[in-house]
Amino acid sequence: MTQQRVPVWVQALDPLSRFGLMHALRQRREILLISDADLAEFQQAQADQRTAPPLVALIVVDSLDTTAVQVLRSAAQRGCRRIVLISSTIDDDALMTAVEFGVSGVLRRADATADRIVHLLQSAAAGNGNLPPDLLGRLLGQVSRMQRQVLAPRGLSRTGLSDRETQVLRLVADGKDTQEIAREMSYSERTVKNVLHDITTRLQLRNRSHAVAYALREGLI
């Protein structure tokens, strides 16, 4: 079975980098380059084909400054669901910013060979994340510090759910109704209903079942 080519939209802050990348990727049969002019038409055609691979934005910058952040924001606004970032320098703040914008793959310019770039693009299209080991360690360290210093003192987890909200969702998943949850947690039924309402409203969930499905998917319960 022939492997589908990964559609890639390349953006760089300097024309030379963009030209060099597009020239290198044009030689690769695994990659389908999408130009600025063809982007809207391609996305419309892609929307009609549910099995089509997702468009991956490949963004090249020197550092994640204000201008580079605008490029990331533009990629997200243009419907690029997967983003791969190549940058000369990546400090801790830049790493968190990249993750917040949905970047799934990061590569330093010094390590950016054609084979590594293609591998990263394929991983992103498949829905996988890919960070250099040292950057992954730094990211996990930042998440851990955020949990300890910011969220934990407020009774929140990294998902934004409090311990009480998580416990209520677990009991709902166990099939307990509002009265049973209230009895087990020593709350009033009104309190339980308010907790569930807060969860569904804040996370934009439709109902209890949707809330439980979300919690299971995120590994909360």
Secondary structure as UniProt FT lines:
FT   STRAND          6..12
FT   HELIX           15..26
FT   TURN            29..30
FT   STRAND          31..33
FT   TURN            36..38
FT   HELIX           39..47
FT   TURN            50..51
FT   STRAND          56..61
FT   HELIX           66..77
FT   TURN            78..79
FT   STRAND          82..87
FT   HELIX           92..100
FT   TURN            101..102
FT   STRAND          103..108
FT   HELIX           109..111
FT   HELIX           114..125
FT   TURN            126..127
FT   HELIX           133..146
FT   HELIX           147..151
FT   HELIX           152..154
FT   TURN            158..159
FT   HELIX           163..173
FT   TURN            174..175
FT   HELIX           178..185
FT   HELIX           189..202
FT   TURN            203..204
FT   HELIX           208..217
FT   TURN            218..219
//
